[in-house]
Amino acid sequence: MLGAQTGSVGPLQVHNLIAFTLAGHEDVGKLKSSDDRLIYELERLPMDKSVARRFAKQFLRRVPVRKFSGSHFVAEGIPKLARRDLSDADFTKEAVRQLLALSLGGHDPGSNFRFDIVDSDLGIYVFHDIDLATVNAKRASLSPAVEALTVAHLLSQIQEASADLALASFYGGDFVTSQAASAIIRVRHESALRRTDLNTDARKQFVEIVLPDSPTFAEVVNAGERSLKDALTLVDQAVRFKHWLKSANPDEGLVRTYMRDISSEGWVQRLPAKSLRYMLTLALDATNPAAGLLAGFADNFLVEKLLGGWRPNHFVNTKLQPFIRGS
């Protein structure tokens, strides 16, 4: 199981995130093995002792015991993972705000409260100005009464959220968790999810505006319009475009970046056509007199092709659109 252990160093409380195992109970004595612990938990359901023993034996034969503190789920163990999460001050404060709002007797403290973490070799020190006394008075007045809310409870719930996410990632599936843990996980990954949504929306808008009424890359290949060799050739030709795509700022918008970059002009484009011809002729004449002579007849179109530089629409218009429109 997972929890937060609290001790004292002088007048201050210090907390440690831990994984622990049930060692015994006053009613049954010591629980020395995984079988004993599982049987004890099953009997509390309640389940008949003989049935619980048979079930535990069959279950543990098929399901190995894995420790939260070990490296099976995450390399450093879940308590260390959760402790590292707590080092993010903004995340921790927002997670605590969500927990207080969702706790019985609690409330949303807004953003003007203090919850500072100081991590040390002895453990985690927490300095806060949350009115837990008022919260716990409300919890005590409920029917039935609810146990007091402590800093250890808050830290433990953050660790539980880290564990839920780690297990879901390890097994590659969905997970069912509490409302509190779900809120913490949303806080932890809000910025990453926002970035993913921005990138996804930007790509959709780009396809709708720049490539209207065009089939997708996969549809053209699957329909036999283009061969796999054609597809691989296109991928090779897309190196500069992919570099441009990765450098585009999703906050600005892919379409806006595209329109800006295809319409922007460098210093070469701002020169008069006469100056461009002179520069081109002079350069070519220095290396090849015949070529220099012919370059004197270059018109504006030729100059633009030679000196215009690469833009993202070059790939889109000359490579991508012909490819996805098939034959």
Salt bridges, closest charged atoms under 4 A:
ASP27 OD2 - HIS25 ND1 3.59
GLU41 OE1 - ARG44 NH1 3.39
GLU76 OE2 - ARG84 NH1 2.17
ASP85 OD1 - ARG188 NE 3.38
ASP88 OD2 - ARG188 NH1 3.66
GLU94 OE2 - ARG97 NH2 2.68
ASP108 OD2 - ARG97 NH1 2.58
ASP116 OD2 - ARG114 NE 2.70
ASP119 OD1 - ARG83 NH2 2.46
GLU147 OE2 - HIS153 NE2 3.43
ASP251 OD1 - ARG194 NH2 3.01
ASP251 OD2 - ARG195 NH2 3.36
GLU252 OE2 - ARG260 NH1 2.68
ASP261 OD1 - ARG260 NE 3.10
